[in-house]
Amino acid sequence: MVAQSTFYHQRTVVLVLTAGSCQLPRLWLMYTSVFFHPGCPSLISHTHARRTFDRALRTLPPSLHSRIWVRYLLWAETKGGSTTVSVYRRYLAVDPSVTEHYTSILLSPADSVPRPLEAAKLLLSLARKASRGEYVSPEGKSPYQILGDFLDIVERFSDEVGFDVDATIESNEAIAKAEASQTDGQLVRMDGPPAPVGSDGAYDEDEDPLSPRKLNIEHIVHKDGLEVYKDQAGRLWTGLATYWIKRGEFDRAISTFEAGIATVLTIRDFTQIFDAYAEFCESLINAMMESLESPEEDDDDENTKETEREMDIKMKEFEALIDRRPFLVNDVLLRRNPNDVQEWEKRVALWGEDDEKASISLKAEFGSSDACSGGRHIHQSIGDHQSSQGYCQPP
């Protein structure tokens, strides 16, 4: 009773003070402190509190708003749900520096479902602004680290954030068509003069947190990741493949791994992609083995045989992947330096006595007309004079 009477006494005193001097932020802070009191009734601590904070912002000059916003945001976080979202959205229009903190609230709300799509779009916008020098992270994160946070959300909430395979293919075709129609930074329209398109001021639905449209993750990773951060290709390719794995699109994930292996230029990136690729294949085989060991009640013999056939195919593909590793490493080193004779010697040595395969490999370096002479030269350089004499000879 004493605490409750003290609470109502404080509220009465503050109401009297604010009625006489609404231009003093100190009195508004005293007033709003009542809403944090444990004995404050819900009728006052919710709707009335929100209206009071809004009235304080309307009454005080903009130079004093920061003092109210600090208390307002703390109050909003205690309420959670749509209240937190609406208050933070308003504040981000004034000060976007708390966006990173807001995304963490969206992903781990106290009493509501996560909002990963909104968080992903906010982080994507920050990553693009940071790469252009328009944003500096208050937490000291680089543009790539912010993009990495975006990828973490994509991997964690793949179904809620990104397109499926069909929508991705359709979006990629539309993007390619739009890029093909651009000339000197202008978008050629069918029914009007060309209109310039720039990064500043142009509306991008991918960066609009209020838009319910999902994202083309594949295009974003290529455009904002691989084309910008070429030294982080391993993390970007594995992140994209993980996105497809989480969506259950295993064929798309495999093609992503293969594309990454075929384009990276460093052993570090190759190792990161290859290890993730091999781990994925192993987990897929293990899952099939477990399903065969513990079949479900509704599984018939035909389903079991189909699973066994798929497992045999996956095991052969996995063995082929492991056998390809020395050749793939050699490919990486040759992409980095196509004129490295030692690596071409290693390529010939990898094929051993298979002169036909070695000849096909050498055509990429020497051309079809010089493949035989180049092969003889490399065989001679590694001391295999017998193979060099018979190289490319008809049977």
C-alpha positions in Angstrom: 0.0 0.0 0.0 2.8 2.4 0.8 4.5 1.8 -2.5 1.3 2.2 -4.4 0.4 5.4 -2.6 3.9 6.7 -3.2 3.5 5.9 -6.9 0.3 7.8 -7.3 1.7 10.7 -5.3 4.7 10.9 -7.7 2.4 10.8 -10.7 0.2 13.6 -9.4 3.2 15.8 -8.7 4.7 15.2 -12.2 1.3 15.9 -13.8 1.1 19.2 -12.0 4.6 20.2 -13.0 4.3 19.2 -16.7 1.0 21.1 -17.0 2.8 24.3 -16.1 6.2 23.8 -17.9 6.1 21.5 -20.8 9.2 22.9 -22.4 11.6 21.5 -19.7 12.9 18.0 -20.7 13.7 17.3 -17.1 10.0 17.3 -16.2 9.2 15.1 -19.1 11.9 12.6 -18.0 10.4 12.7 -14.4 7.0 12.0 -15.9 8.1 9.1 -18.1 10.1 7.5 -15.3 6.7 6.7 -13.8 6.0 4.2 -16.6 9.0 2.1 -15.5 7.7 1.7 -12.0 6.8 -1.9 -11.0 3.4 -0.7 -9.6 2.4 1.3 -12.7 -1.0 -0.1 -14.0 -1.0 -1.5 -17.5 -3.6 1.0 -18.6 -1.1 3.8 -17.9 2.2 2.0 -18.8 1.1 1.1 -22.4 -1.1 3.4 -24.5 -0.9 6.4 -22.2 2.9 6.0 -22.0 3.3 5.9 -25.8 1.1 9.0 -26.2 3.1 10.8 -23.5 6.4 10.1 -25.3 4.8 11.3 -28.5 3.5 14.5 -26.9 7.0 15.2 -25.4 8.6 14.9 -28.9 5.9 17.2 -30.3 6.4 19.8 -27.5 10.2 19.9 -27.1 12.5 21.4 -29.7 14.4 19.0 -31.9 17.6 19.7 -30.2 16.2 18.1 -27.0 14.6 15.1 -28.7 17.6 12.8 -28.0 17.0 12.9 -24.3 13.4 11.7 -24.8 14.3 9.1 -27.4 16.7 7.3 -25.1 13.9 6.7 -22.6 11.4 6.0 -25.4 13.5 3.2 -26.9 14.2 1.6 -23.5 10.4 1.6 -22.8 9.7 0.2 -26.3 12.1 -2.7 -25.7 10.4 -3.6 -22.5 7.0 -3.9 -24.3 8.3 -5.9 -27.2 6.2 -7.0 -30.2 4.8 -4.5 -32.6 5.4 -1.6 -30.2 9.2 -2.1 -30.3 9.1 -2.4 -34.1 7.0 0.8 -34.7 9.0 2.9 -32.2 12.4 1.8 -33.7 11.2 2.3 -37.2 10.4 5.9 -36.4 13.7 6.5 -34.7 15.7 5.0 -37.6 14.3 7.7 -39.8 16.1 10.2 -37.5 19.2 8.3 -36.5 20.2 5.1 -38.5 23.2 4.4 -36.3 21.2 1.9 -34.1 20.2 -0.2 -37.1 22.6 -3.0 -36.2 21.2 -3.1 -32.7 17.7 -3.1 -34.1 18.4 -6.1 -36.3 19.5 -8.1 -33.3 16.2 -7.3 -31.7 14.3 -8.4 -34.8 16.1 -11.7 -34.8 15.7 -12.5 -31.1 12.5 -10.8 -29.9 11.4 -11.3 -26.3 7.7 -12.1 -26.9 7.1 -12.3 -30.7 8.2 -14.1 -33.8 11.4 -13.1 -35.5 11.4 -10.7 -38.5 14.4 -12.0 -40.5 13.4 -10.5 -43.8 13.3 -7.0 -42.4 16.6 -7.6 -40.6 18.2 -8.9 -43.8 17.1 -6.0 -45.9 18.4 -3.5 -43.3 21.8 -5.2 -43.1 22.0 -5.4 -46.9 21.3 -1.7 -47.1 24.0 -1.0 -44.5 26.5 -3.2 -46.3 26.0 -1.3 -49.6 26.1 2.1 -47.9 29.3 1.1 -46.0 31.0 -0.1 -49.3 30.2 3.4 -50.8 31.5 5.2 -47.7 28.1 6.5 -46.7 27.9 4.5 -43.4 30.3 3.9 -40.6 29.4 1.1 -38.2 29.2 2.2 -34.6 30.5 -1.3 -33.7 33.5 -0.9 -35.9 32.5 -3.5 -38.5 33.8 -3.4 -42.0 31.5 -3.5 -45.0 32.4 -7.1 -45.5 31.6 -8.0 -41.9 28.1 -6.4 -42.3 27.6 -8.4 -45.4 28.7 -11.5 -43.4 26.0 -10.7 -40.9 23.5 -10.6 -43.8 24.7 -14.0 -44.9 24.3 -15.4 -41.4 20.6 -14.4 -41.5 20.3 -15.9 -45.0 21.7 -19.2 -43.8 19.6 -19.2 -40.6 16.3 -18.1 -42.1 16.6 -19.3 -45.7 12.9 -20.0 -46.3 11.8 -16.7 -44.9 14.3 -14.5 -46.6 15.1 -15.7 -50.1 13.5 -16.9 -53.4 13.2 -20.5 -54.3 14.9 -22.0 -57.4 12.2 -21.1 -59.9 11.8 -17.6 -58.7 15.6 -17.2 -58.6 16.0 -18.3 -62.2 13.1 -16.0 -63.3 14.7 -13.1 -61.4 18.1 -13.8 -62.9 16.7 -13.7 -66.4 14.9 -10.5 -65.8 18.1 -8.9 -64.3 20.1 -10.1 -67.3 17.6 -8.7 -69.7 17.5 -5.3 -67.9 21.4 -5.1 -67.8 21.5 -5.9 -71.5 19.2 -3.0 -72.3 21.4 -0.5 -70.4 23.6 1.9 -72.5 26.1 4.3 -70.9 24.4 4.2 -67.5 21.0 4.8 -69.0 18.0 2.4 -69.0 16.5 2.3 -72.5 12.7 2.2 -72.2 10.4 1.0 -74.9 7.9 3.9 -74.7 10.0 6.9 -73.8 13.4 8.6 -73.7 16.2 6.9 -71.8 16.2 7.6 -68.0 19.5 7.6 -66.1 19.7 5.1 -63.2 22.1 5.7 -60.4 22.7 4.3 -56.9 21.9 7.6 -55.2 18.3 8.3 -54.7 17.0 5.3 -56.7 14.4 3.1 -55.0 15.6 -0.5 -54.4 13.0 -2.9 -53.1 15.8 -5.1 -51.8 16.6 -2.4 -49.3 13.1 -1.6 -48.3 12.4 -3.2 -44.9 8.7 -2.6 -45.2 8.4 -4.5 -48.5 7.3 -8.2 -48.2 9.1 -9.2 -51.3 11.8 -11.8 -50.7 15.4 -11.5 -52.0 17.3 -13.0 -54.9 20.1 -14.3 -52.7 22.1 -15.7 -55.6 22.2 -12.3 -57.4 23.0 -10.4 -54.2 25.9 -12.7 -53.4 27.4 -12.3 -56.9 26.8 -8.6 -57.1 27.5 -7.4 -53.6 29.9 -10.2 -52.6 31.9 -11.9 -55.2 32.3 -8.9 -57.5 33.5 -6.7 -54.6 35.3 -9.0 -52.1 37.3 -11.2 -54.4 39.6 -12.3 -51.6 36.6 -13.7 -49.6 35.3 -15.9 -52.4 35.4 -19.1 -50.3 33.1 -17.8 -47.6 30.7 -16.3 -50.1 30.4 -19.4 -52.2 29.9 -21.7 -49.2 27.3 -19.3 -47.8 25.3 -19.4 -51.0 25.6 -23.2 -51.1 24.5 -23.4 -47.5 21.5 -21.3 -48.3 20.4 -23.8 -51.0 21.1 -26.7 -48.6 18.9 -25.2 -45.9 16.1 -24.9 -48.5 16.5 -28.5 -49.5 17.7 -27.7 -53.0 20.6 -30.1 -53.1 21.2 -30.0 -56.9 21.4 -26.2 -56.8 23.8 -26.5 -53.9 26.0 -28.9 -55.8 26.1 -26.7 -58.9 27.0 -23.8 -56.6 29.9 -25.7 -55.0 31.1 -26.7 -58.5 30.9 -23.1 -59.8 32.9 -21.9 -56.8 35.6 -24.5 -57.3 35.8 -23.7 -61.0 36.4 -19.9 -60.4 38.4 -19.4 -57.2 42.0 -18.2 -57.5 43.5 -19.1 -54.1 44.1 -22.4 -52.4 42.6 -21.0 -49.2 39.2 -20.3 -50.9 39.4 -23.6 -52.7 40.0 -25.5 -49.5 37.1 -23.8 -47.8 34.7 -24.6 -50.6 36.0 -28.2 -51.1 35.8 -29.1 -47.4 32.2 -27.8 -47.2 31.4 -29.7 -50.4 32.8 -32.9 -49.1 31.1 -32.5 -45.7 27.8 -31.9 -47.5 28.2 -35.1 -49.6 29.1 -37.1 -46.5 26.1 -35.9 -44.5 23.9 -36.7 -47.4 25.2 -40.2 -47.6 24.9 -40.7 -43.9 21.3 -39.5 -43.9 20.5 -42.1 -46.6 22.2 -44.8 -44.6 20.3 -43.9 -41.5 17.0 -44.0 -43.5 17.8 -47.5 -44.7 18.8 -48.7 -41.2 15.7 -47.3 -39.6 13.0 -47.2 -42.3 9.6 -45.7 -41.7 6.5 -47.9 -41.4 5.0 -46.7 -44.7 8.2 -47.3 -46.7 7.8 -50.2 -49.1 10.5 -52.3 -50.9 10.4 -50.0 -54.0 11.2 -46.9 -51.9 14.0 -48.8 -50.2 15.5 -49.9 -53.5 15.2 -46.3 -54.8 17.1 -45.0 -51.8 19.8 -47.6 -52.2 20.2 -46.6 -55.9 20.5 -43.0 -54.9 23.0 -43.8 -52.2 25.1 -45.7 -54.6 25.1 -42.8 -57.0 26.0 -40.3 -54.3 28.8 -42.6 -53.1 30.3 -42.8 -56.6 30.0 -39.0 -56.9 31.7 -38.5 -53.6 34.6 -40.9 -54.5 34.9 -39.1 -57.9 35.1 -35.7 -56.0 37.9 -37.0 -53.8 39.8 -38.3 -56.8 39.4 -35.0 -58.6 41.0 -33.0 -55.8 44.6 -33.0 -57.1 43.3 -31.9 -60.5 41.1 -29.2 -59.0 44.1 -27.8 -57.0 46.1 -27.8 -60.2 43.3 -25.9 -61.9 43.3 -23.3 -59.3 47.1 -22.7 -59.6 46.9 -22.6 -63.4 44.0 -20.1 -63.3 46.2 -17.9 -61.1 49.2 -18.2 -63.5 48.4 -19.9 -66.8 52.1 -19.7 -67.8 53.4 -21.7 -64.9 55.2 -24.6 -66.6 55.8 -26.5 -63.4 52.0 -26.7 -62.9 51.5 -27.9 -66.4 54.2 -30.6 -65.8 52.2 -31.6 -62.7 49.0 -31.8 -64.8 50.7 -34.2 -67.2 52.1 -36.2 -64.3 48.7 -36.5 -62.8 47.3 -38.1 -66.0 50.2 -40.6 -65.9 50.1 -42.8 -69.0 46.8 -41.4 -70.3 48.2 -39.4 -73.2 44.8 -38.6 -74.6 43.6 -36.9 -71.4 46.9 -35.1 -71.1 46.6 -33.9 -74.7 43.2 -32.5 -74.0 44.5 -30.6 -71.0 47.4 -29.2 -72.8 45.2 -27.8 -75.6 43.9 -25.3 -73.1 47.5 -23.9 -72.8 49.2 -24.6 -76.2 46.3 -24.7 -78.6 45.3 -27.7 -80.7 48.1 -27.2 -83.2 50.8 -27.1 -80.6 49.4 -29.6 -78.1 51.5 -32.4 -79.3 54.8 -30.4 -79.4 54.0 -28.9 -76.0 53.3 -32.3 -74.6 56.5 -33.6 -75.9 58.4 -30.7 -74.4 56.8 -31.2 -71.0 57.4 -34.9 -71.1 61.1 -34.2 -71.9 61.3 -31.7 -69.1 60.2 -34.2 -66.5 62.6 -36.8 -67.9 60.1 -39.1 -69.6 61.8 -39.3 -73.0 60.0 -42.5 -74.0 56.6 -40.9 -73.6 57.8 -37.8 -75.4 58.8 -39.7 -78.5 55.5 -41.5 -78.7 53.3 -38.5 -77.7 50.3 -38.0 -79.9 51.5 -40.7 -82.3 48.7 -42.6 -84.1 48.4 -46.3 -82.9 
